[in-house]
Amino acid sequence: MKNYLKLVNFEFNRVAKLFVVLLGITFVVQMLGVFFEAKKYLDMANQQIYEEMVPKAQFLQMYGQMSFMEVVRSAWFLAPIALCVAGVAFYIFLIWYRDWVGKNTFIYRLLMLPTTRLNIFYAKITTILVMTFGLVAFQIILLPIEKWIFNGMIPIEFRNDMGLIEVVTSMPELSLIIPNSLLQLVLYYGAGLLAVSILFTGILLERSFKWKGIFAGLLYGAIAVVVFISPLLLQDFVLDGFFYPIELFMIEIVMGLILLVASIWLSGFLLKKKITV
Amino acid sequence: MIEVKEIEKKYGRKKILKGVSFTANKGEITCLIGLNGVGKTTILNAIMALTPINKGQILIDGEPLKEKTFEKITFIPDAITMLPQMKIAEAMEFMKDFYTCWNQDRATELLGFFRLNKDDRISSLSKGNTAKVNLLLGLALDVDYVLMDEPFSGIDMFSREEIANVFTSHLIENRGVIITTHEIGDIEHLIDKVVLIDNGLVTKEFNAEEARENEGKSVIDVMREVYIG
């Protein structure tokens, strides 16, 4: 356990720079987004009301009030989130391959540590999780600050006030990363964890068997997907809706857990018996 | 004792090791000699479970390698096993964190022995100094066995001398060492046992001292006999 925690700390320090850069980009771009989106509306209102002499009531009738939703729907807001998602997805691969490539072969050191080699797997997957939760937590902190700035810029009569929860729930992209309930959180992030563990197993298959390993990894991924969705397929095409939705849901959870355990077991086996430097 | 028993290793269809067997004792320096590509590095990797073998068995003090065996045996490959952005002091800290057998006094002594500056970044070091850091990180562990892969390759004459001096010092004493090298001249007088490997097999295993005393032959003489005929 102690070695696992030390490895997590070590792995996280290695990604800390990338993590801070992603946080910084998200902060700067989203703040600029709030400013420019609000300014765009204000400029238009000023031009219509003070230059074109359109009465305020008529302006509001023509253009409507501005809501924070418009900021959240803009590229200013969504692009940094997409960048963070891409960054984490990229790092899922880099976290393994960076130890093999180049003349500094750090994988030798990791594999020669006097601890179970599965700790390397656990530490790397934990780092991905910590990074993901860190980025999401930062977004959750940023949202009220952004709304506060937005409220400060747009006068109340021009503003359609929406609660942050309403904003998040009405945006599918956002409610995926910031789930509305604990159950959704467990489901979304559980599925994410499962996907990362399957990817890690695929990477370890490639590292163990090279070219053949790529096919084995793809095959393993395909089998995992088929196993995971097999209850849904059976329900629809064979059993003709035999299970209640809650039963099907429980079966899917069990399937997910089986696949997670299988991925960890296979990764442990590869790291112990098949991996090659 | 490290026992390598009938190990076989294939890369694709090519068989690199075809049943290699030898032993390496504690307190002795065993040198694996062979031309490029005969599988010397593969043997060291296999002993450390860094590459799987297709057949055979490797025992360390009578047991197969387990996670705790890494407190008893260490491997110094020909490339450094630490991150380039680390300072030497950080690399030492990493080792101290993970290995209970890390000997800080010896690490400090080696730092002085090799005249290294602990605040230097690994990426900024010359090839010779990088090799010395690699040796430091391995030799500062209180382990019974040390495996070294080509510790002299591509290193200047003075660094080679310094590294060779390690073998005559107390830093190596009482440990079992397996070393692969091309630069046999640097350590010929220090080797206890020689294992000649060719075509995936051990072609000759002999005691260097006995060959010198009984047959009047140096290691290079025996190599010439075996490889050239």
Interface residues (C-beta under 8 A of the other chain):
Chain A: N3 K6 F10 R14 G102 K103 N104 T105 F106 Y108 R109 L111 M112 L113 P114 T115 T116 R117 S208 K272 K273 K274 I275 T276 V277
Chain B: N45 M48 A49 L50 T51 P52 E67 K68 T69 F70 E71 T74 F75 P77 A79 I80 T81 M82 L83 P84 F94 D97 F98 Y99 T100 I122
